[in-house]
């Protein structure tokens, strides 16, 4: 197979990826509601993340994540109107986020994505976003 044939074969296997700003229009508030609720159902019983989320703030934390994701992916600006700029690193600085916490967060979010049953092109974009953001928020590189 020549280089041109390989390029053509590859071009036929590319999956259509949606733009970040289109995701809200595809899944709406309801899709983000399902995803975030599925994630937060797992948090209280988790031995790593459960201690980072005080029980009395769990509902508010769920609302903040949902509003942030809605805004970030093209929906209404409720998060910005209520909280201002996301400042994710600053807002997460008080939590010791090492490799184990980052990986567990991703485990729970991946399980939530599986449960939420969003369109595959949306799921791909969200998984990539969560992977990069979870890594970006690590503030304890030497801690597992």
C-alpha positions as CSV (number, residue, x, y, z in Angstrom):
1,X,0.0,0.0,0.0
2,X,1.4,3.4,-1.0
3,X,1.4,6.5,1.1
4,X,-1.5,8.0,-0.9
5,X,-3.6,4.8,-0.4
6,X,-2.8,4.8,3.4
7,X,-3.9,8.5,3.6
8,X,-7.2,7.7,1.9
9,X,-7.8,4.7,4.1
10,X,-7.1,6.8,7.2
11,X,-9.4,9.6,6.0
12,X,-12.3,7.1,5.8
13,X,-11.9,6.0,9.4
14,X,-12.0,9.5,11.0
15,X,-14.9,9.8,13.3
16,X,-16.9,13.1,13.2
17,X,-16.0,15.1,16.3
18,X,-18.3,17.9,17.4
19,X,-17.1,21.3,18.4
20,X,-17.1,22.0,22.1
21,X,-19.6,24.9,21.7
22,X,-22.1,22.5,20.0
23,X,-22.3,20.0,22.8
24,X,-25.0,21.8,24.8
25,X,-27.2,22.1,21.8
26,X,-26.9,18.3,21.3
27,X,-27.5,17.1,24.8
28,X,-29.0,20.1,26.6
29,X,-29.2,20.7,30.3
30,X,-30.7,17.3,30.7
31,X,-27.7,15.5,29.3
32,X,-25.4,17.3,31.7
33,X,-27.8,16.6,34.5
34,X,-27.7,12.9,33.9
35,X,-23.9,12.9,33.6
36,X,-23.2,15.0,36.7
37,X,-25.8,13.1,38.8
38,X,-24.3,9.8,37.8
39,X,-20.8,11.1,38.9
40,X,-21.9,12.5,42.2
41,X,-23.9,9.3,43.1
42,X,-20.5,7.5,43.2
43,X,-18.5,10.2,45.2
44,X,-19.8,9.8,48.8
45,X,-18.9,6.1,49.0
46,X,-15.5,6.5,47.4
47,X,-12.5,6.0,49.8
48,X,-10.4,8.6,48.0
49,X,-12.8,11.3,46.7
50,X,-15.5,10.9,49.4
51,X,-13.3,12.8,51.9
52,X,-12.8,15.7,49.5
53,X,-16.5,16.4,49.2
54,X,-18.2,17.4,52.5
55,X,-21.6,15.8,52.7
56,X,-23.2,19.2,53.4
57,X,-21.7,20.7,50.2
58,X,-22.4,17.7,47.9
59,X,-25.5,19.1,46.3
60,X,-23.9,22.5,45.8
61,X,-20.8,20.9,44.3
62,X,-23.0,19.0,41.9
63,X,-24.8,22.2,40.8
64,X,-21.5,24.0,40.3
65,X,-20.0,21.2,38.1
66,X,-23.2,21.0,36.1
67,X,-23.4,24.8,35.6
68,X,-19.7,24.9,34.7
69,X,-20.0,22.1,32.1
70,X,-23.2,23.6,30.6
71,X,-21.3,27.0,30.2
72,X,-18.1,25.4,29.0
73,X,-19.8,23.4,26.3
74,X,-22.0,26.2,24.8
75,X,-25.0,26.5,27.1
76,X,-26.3,29.3,29.3
77,X,-23.7,31.3,31.3
78,X,-25.2,30.6,34.8
79,X,-21.8,29.6,36.1
80,X,-20.1,32.8,35.1
81,X,-23.0,34.9,36.3
82,X,-23.0,33.3,39.7
83,X,-19.3,32.6,40.2
84,X,-17.3,34.6,37.7
85,X,-14.3,33.2,35.9
86,X,-13.9,29.4,36.6
87,X,-10.3,29.8,37.9
88,X,-10.1,26.0,38.2
89,X,-6.6,25.7,39.6
90,X,-7.3,28.3,42.3
91,X,-10.7,26.7,43.2
92,X,-9.1,23.3,43.6
93,X,-5.9,24.3,45.3
94,X,-7.3,23.4,48.8
95,X,-7.7,19.8,47.7
96,X,-4.6,17.5,47.6
97,X,-4.9,16.2,44.1
98,X,-2.2,13.6,43.4
99,X,-2.1,10.8,40.9
100,X,-4.5,8.5,42.8
101,X,-7.1,11.3,43.2
102,X,-6.8,12.3,39.6
103,X,-7.1,8.7,38.4
104,X,-10.1,7.9,40.7
105,X,-11.9,11.1,39.6
106,X,-11.5,9.9,36.0
107,X,-12.7,6.4,36.9
108,X,-15.9,7.8,38.4
109,X,-16.4,10.2,35.6
110,X,-15.8,7.5,33.0
111,X,-18.4,5.3,34.7
112,X,-20.8,8.3,34.8
113,X,-20.2,8.8,31.1
114,X,-21.0,5.2,30.4
115,X,-24.2,5.4,32.5
116,X,-25.3,8.7,30.9
117,X,-25.4,7.2,27.4
118,X,-24.6,10.4,25.6
119,X,-24.0,10.4,21.8
120,X,-20.6,8.9,21.0
121,X,-19.2,12.1,19.4
122,X,-20.2,14.1,22.5
123,X,-18.7,11.4,24.8
124,X,-15.4,11.5,23.0
125,X,-15.1,15.2,23.4
126,X,-16.0,15.1,27.1
127,X,-13.7,12.2,27.9
128,X,-10.8,14.1,26.3
129,X,-11.7,17.3,28.1
130,X,-12.0,15.5,31.5
131,X,-8.6,13.7,30.9
132,X,-6.7,16.9,30.2
133,X,-8.5,18.9,32.9
134,X,-8.0,16.3,35.6
135,X,-4.3,16.1,34.8
136,X,-4.1,19.9,34.8
137,X,-5.6,20.1,38.3
138,X,-3.0,17.8,39.9
139,X,-1.3,19.9,42.5
140,X,0.6,17.1,44.4
141,X,2.7,15.6,41.6
142,X,4.8,13.6,44.1
143,X,1.8,12.2,45.9
144,X,0.0,9.1,44.7
